[in-house]
Amino acid sequence: ADTAASAPGPMLAVSGSCSGRTWDQVRAALDAGWVGVALGPEAVGQATAAYAAGRDVVLFSAQGGAVGTPVDVSGDLAAAVRACGSVRPVPRLLVCGGDTSGRVLQHLGALSLEIVAAPWGNAPLLRVAGGEIDGTEVVVKGGQVGGVDLFEQVRRGR
């Protein structure tokens, strides 16, 4: 299908991407009213509190153009998804970062993904089977994928 319904509740996005394109997407989401939380010691608590209050939340590990030794943040991002899911359902999840996204889903025990719709080109809407997020709709995207307003498109559907 080329269309997807709007997210049935607040959106959660987690990003391990260092891409400038993803950072532009995060900033566009912040401009649209999402709560931004930088990954750090208090991040999971901050993200969970905002999500519990019904806010759209994006948790990010880098602000674009990061250089240096890559760090695997997938476990921390999965912990944030888990914590947010403990206070209210996560019906639709956006995971950013080509390598990171697969590892986040592994940490959460996802066994398979089924394409539900593909309204955003090479960032299809998928349904997770298995694990802690069984039945959750998820969009996984590499760093350079999607338009600047992708987060809002995924939240609003199209």
Secondary structure, DSSP 8 states (H G I E B T S, - for coil): -------SS--EEEE----HHHHHHHHHHHHTT-EEEESSTTHHHHHHHHHHTT--EEEES--SS--SS----HHHHHHHHHHHHHHS---EEEEE-HHHHHHHHHHTT--EEEEEE-TTTTS-EEEEESGGGTT-EEEEE-TT-S-TTHHHHHHH--
